[in-house]
Amino acid sequence: MKAAKEVEQEALDAIKQARRNVSKKKLSEAMAMIEKGRESMRIVEYGGGVHNKKYSVMLLDNAMDNFEDAIDLISEE
């Protein structure tokens, strides 16, 4: 969970820095990716992820993938 939160913060920082240089459409898409990743993190955090470790790891990997995709998307311009 800690690693996912760190990647989430990196994505938010990248979006904040790129806000002036990236189209509104890309910003919107990046924020949608962030929200999708956050949803996966919430499932683990509030769903008691210790009971199903494989599923929790899969969700956290998915969250980090979404955050990294958001960074990649706004870095393209």
N, C-alpha and C positions, 0 to 999 in steps of 0.2 A: 504494500500500500504506500509505503514511504517513497519508493522509486516512482510510482505512478503520479503521486502528488508533485514530485520534483519535475517530472516531464510536463505535467499540466502547467506548472508555474512558468517553465521555459516557453511553452506555447503562448501563454497569456502575455508574457513579456515581449515575445516576437510580434504578436499582433499589435500590442501597444506601440511598439517602435515603428511598425510598418503602416500604421493607420493612415498617415497622410499620403503614402506612396502607392497604396493598393486600392483597387476599385472596390466600391461598396459591395458588389456582388461577391467578390473573393472574400472580403471580410465577413460577409454573411455566411458563406459556405464554411469558412474556417471556424466561426463561432458555433455553427451547427455541429461540426466535428467535435469541438470542445464539449458541447452539451451531451453528445452521444457518449463520449468518454467518461464524463462525469456520471452519467446514468449507470454505466457499468461499475464505476467505483462505489456508487451508493448501494447497489445491490450487494456488493461484498461487505461494505461497512455496516449496513443496517440489517443484512440478511444473515448475519452470523456465519461468515465465510469459513470459519474453522471446521464446520461440520462436513464440508465438501471441498477439500483443498484443491482438487483438480479443477473443479468448476470455478473456484475463486481465482486461481492462477490464470485460467483461460480468460476470465472477465477482465482481470488487471492487464493482461497482455493486450486485449482488445482496446482497453482504455488508452494505454500507451501508444498503440498503433494510431488511434484517432488523433491524439495530441501531436504525434510526429507528422501525420498527414497534414494537419492544419499548419504546422511550421513549414512543411515542404510547399504547400499551396501558396502561402503568402511570400515565400522566398523566390518564387518563379519570376516575379516581375522585377 
